[in-house]
């Protein structure tokens, strides 16, 4: 993954919180293309309109990066707490018995990370790490501004390793399950992330905190 001192993603990526219906449709269409058609994680016949949408989208904030042509380079959502309802990972994963979970009101779940095929390495010759970091940065700043102190995520080991290489270390909180491939539940405390990055990757911390 590219070190933040070695790239300036703002030169070719425009990131923002997406809440306009037409822009959301473009993201749902990309999710359908990747999750249903390309990877076959989800059944395409369940989405006859070609838009991959689920019940969690109504309680989520969507963050996206757009390229120079205003095409969606990648997006991720943060599912927020809703009284009486679980986070997505809880439908498939069970935490270890000794794990102390934070109050739901200060947590959110990172999910539906998706990248345009042209922005992956490989194929397409894009930069996977740049796009992921850029949308995570937008989500990180939103979280700090709105009192979100913890992120849940159900992730494959490859993504966990990718993030860990730059000092973004999620704590595993449960065993692996087979959910469209092997994934496990993880938790990240943002204050712990800040403390760790201050020691091992201060340039990344400065970039995350810098004004968008």
C-alpha positions as CSV (number, residue, x, y, z in Angstrom):
1,X,0.0,0.0,0.0
2,X,1.3,3.5,-0.9
3,X,2.6,5.5,2.0
4,X,0.6,8.8,2.4
5,X,3.8,10.9,1.9
6,X,4.2,9.4,-1.5
7,X,0.9,10.2,-3.0
8,X,-1.6,13.1,-3.1
9,X,-5.0,11.4,-3.8
10,X,-6.7,14.7,-3.7
11,X,-5.2,15.4,-7.1
12,X,-7.2,12.8,-8.8
13,X,-9.9,11.7,-6.2
14,X,-12.7,13.7,-4.9
15,X,-14.2,12.2,-1.7
16,X,-17.5,13.1,-0.1
17,X,-20.4,11.8,2.0
18,X,-23.0,10.6,-0.5
19,X,-26.6,11.3,0.2
20,X,-28.1,12.3,-3.1
21,X,-30.4,9.6,-4.5
22,X,-28.8,9.5,-8.0
23,X,-25.3,9.2,-6.6
24,X,-26.4,6.5,-4.2
25,X,-27.9,4.6,-7.1
26,X,-24.5,4.8,-8.9
27,X,-22.9,3.2,-5.8
28,X,-25.5,0.5,-5.5
29,X,-25.0,-0.2,-9.2
30,X,-21.3,-0.7,-8.6
31,X,-22.0,-2.9,-5.6
32,X,-24.3,-5.0,-7.8
33,X,-21.6,-5.3,-10.5
34,X,-19.0,-6.4,-8.0
35,X,-20.9,-8.5,-5.5
36,X,-23.5,-10.1,-7.7
37,X,-22.0,-10.3,-11.2
38,X,-18.2,-10.3,-10.7
39,X,-17.8,-12.1,-7.4
40,X,-21.1,-13.9,-7.1
41,X,-21.2,-13.2,-3.4
42,X,-24.9,-12.3,-3.7
43,X,-27.6,-13.7,-6.0
44,X,-28.2,-11.4,-8.9
45,X,-31.9,-12.4,-9.2
46,X,-32.6,-10.8,-5.9
47,X,-31.8,-7.4,-7.4
48,X,-33.8,-7.2,-10.6
49,X,-33.2,-3.4,-10.9
50,X,-29.4,-4.0,-10.9
51,X,-29.0,-2.1,-7.6
52,X,-27.5,-3.9,-4.6
53,X,-29.3,-2.4,-1.6
54,X,-30.1,-3.9,1.8
55,X,-31.9,-3.0,5.0
56,X,-28.8,-1.5,6.5
57,X,-28.4,1.2,3.9
58,X,-31.2,3.2,5.5
59,X,-29.2,3.6,8.7
60,X,-25.8,4.1,7.1
61,X,-23.6,6.9,6.0
62,X,-22.0,6.3,2.6
63,X,-18.5,7.6,1.7
64,X,-17.2,7.6,-1.8
65,X,-14.3,8.6,-3.9
66,X,-14.8,9.9,-7.5
67,X,-12.1,10.1,-10.2
68,X,-11.4,13.0,-12.6
69,X,-14.3,11.9,-14.8
70,X,-16.7,11.8,-11.7
71,X,-16.9,8.0,-12.0
72,X,-17.2,6.2,-8.7
73,X,-13.7,4.9,-7.8
74,X,-14.7,3.3,-4.6
75,X,-17.1,3.5,-1.6
76,X,-17.7,2.2,1.9
77,X,-20.5,2.6,4.3
78,X,-20.7,3.0,8.1
79,X,-23.7,1.4,9.6
80,X,-24.9,3.3,12.6
81,X,-26.6,2.2,15.8
82,X,-30.4,1.9,15.7
83,X,-32.3,1.0,18.9
84,X,-33.2,-2.6,19.1
85,X,-31.4,-3.6,15.9
86,X,-28.1,-5.4,15.5
87,X,-25.0,-4.5,13.4
88,X,-24.5,-6.6,10.3
89,X,-21.6,-8.7,11.6
90,X,-23.9,-9.9,14.4
91,X,-26.1,-11.8,12.0
92,X,-23.2,-14.1,11.0
93,X,-20.4,-13.8,13.7
94,X,-20.3,-14.5,17.4
95,X,-17.8,-12.6,19.5
96,X,-15.5,-14.4,21.9
97,X,-17.0,-14.7,25.4
98,X,-14.3,-12.6,27.0
99,X,-14.6,-9.7,24.6
100,X,-16.0,-6.4,26.1
101,X,-18.0,-4.6,23.5
102,X,-18.5,-0.9,23.5
103,X,-21.9,0.8,23.8
104,X,-23.6,0.6,20.4
105,X,-24.3,4.4,20.4
106,X,-20.6,5.1,20.0
107,X,-19.9,2.4,17.5
108,X,-20.5,1.8,13.8
109,X,-19.8,-1.0,11.4
110,X,-17.6,-0.6,8.3
111,X,-19.1,-2.6,5.4
112,X,-19.7,-2.8,1.7
113,X,-16.2,-1.7,0.7
114,X,-16.2,-1.7,-3.1
115,X,-13.8,-0.6,-5.7
116,X,-14.2,0.1,-9.4
117,X,-12.3,-2.4,-11.4
118,X,-10.2,0.3,-13.0
119,X,-9.0,1.3,-9.5
120,X,-7.7,-2.0,-8.4
121,X,-4.2,-3.5,-8.5
122,X,-4.5,-5.9,-10.3
123,X,-6.3,-5.6,-12.7
124,X,-6.7,-2.2,-14.2
125,X,-3.5,-0.6,-13.1
126,X,-5.1,1.5,-10.4
127,X,-4.1,1.9,-6.8
128,X,-6.2,-0.1,-4.4
129,X,-4.5,1.3,-1.3
130,X,-5.0,4.9,-2.4
131,X,-8.8,4.5,-2.9
132,X,-9.3,2.6,0.3
133,X,-7.4,5.1,2.4
134,X,-9.2,8.0,0.8
135,X,-12.7,6.7,1.6
136,X,-11.6,5.6,5.1
137,X,-10.2,9.1,5.7
138,X,-13.6,10.6,5.0
139,X,-15.3,8.0,7.3
140,X,-12.7,8.6,10.0
141,X,-13.3,12.3,10.1
142,X,-17.1,11.9,10.0
143,X,-16.8,9.4,13.0
144,X,-14.8,11.9,15.1
145,X,-17.2,14.7,14.4
146,X,-20.2,12.6,15.3
147,X,-19.0,10.7,18.4
148,X,-18.3,7.4,16.8
149,X,-15.3,5.9,18.8
150,X,-15.3,2.3,17.5
151,X,-15.5,0.6,14.2
152,X,-16.7,-3.0,13.8
153,X,-15.9,-4.9,10.6
154,X,-16.2,-8.4,9.2
155,X,-13.1,-8.8,7.1
156,X,-11.0,-11.2,5.1
157,X,-7.5,-11.7,6.3
158,X,-6.1,-10.1,3.2
159,X,-7.7,-6.7,4.0
160,X,-6.7,-7.0,7.6
161,X,-3.0,-7.5,6.6
162,X,-3.2,-4.6,4.1
163,X,-4.4,-2.2,6.8
164,X,-2.0,-3.6,9.3
165,X,1.0,-2.8,7.1
166,X,0.5,0.9,7.6
167,X,-0.4,0.7,11.3
168,X,-4.2,0.4,11.1
169,X,-4.6,-2.6,13.3
170,X,-8.1,-4.0,14.0
171,X,-8.5,-6.3,17.0
172,X,-10.0,-9.7,16.2
173,X,-13.0,-10.3,18.4
174,X,-14.4,-13.6,17.2
175,X,-13.8,-16.8,15.2
176,X,-13.8,-17.1,11.4
177,X,-17.1,-18.0,9.7
178,X,-17.8,-18.8,6.1
179,X,-19.8,-15.8,4.8
180,X,-19.1,-15.6,1.1
181,X,-15.6,-16.8,2.0
182,X,-13.8,-16.9,5.4
183,X,-14.2,-13.7,7.4
184,X,-13.9,-12.8,11.1
185,X,-15.3,-10.0,13.2
186,X,-12.9,-7.2,14.2
187,X,-13.0,-4.0,16.3
188,X,-11.0,-0.8,16.1
189,X,-10.9,1.9,18.7
190,X,-10.2,5.2,17.0
191,X,-8.3,6.6,20.0
192,X,-6.0,3.6,20.0
193,X,-5.5,4.0,16.3
194,X,-4.4,7.6,16.8
195,X,-2.0,6.6,19.5
196,X,-0.5,3.8,17.5
197,X,-0.1,5.9,14.3
198,X,1.6,8.7,16.3
199,X,4.3,6.2,17.0
200,X,4.6,4.1,13.8
201,X,3.2,6.2,11.0
202,X,2.8,9.9,12.0
203,X,2.6,11.0,8.4
204,X,-0.5,8.9,7.9
205,X,-2.1,10.3,11.1
206,X,-1.3,13.9,10.0
207,X,-2.9,13.1,6.6
208,X,-6.0,11.5,8.2
209,X,-6.5,14.6,10.4
210,X,-5.8,17.2,7.8
211,X,-8.7,19.2,6.4
212,X,-10.5,17.6,3.5
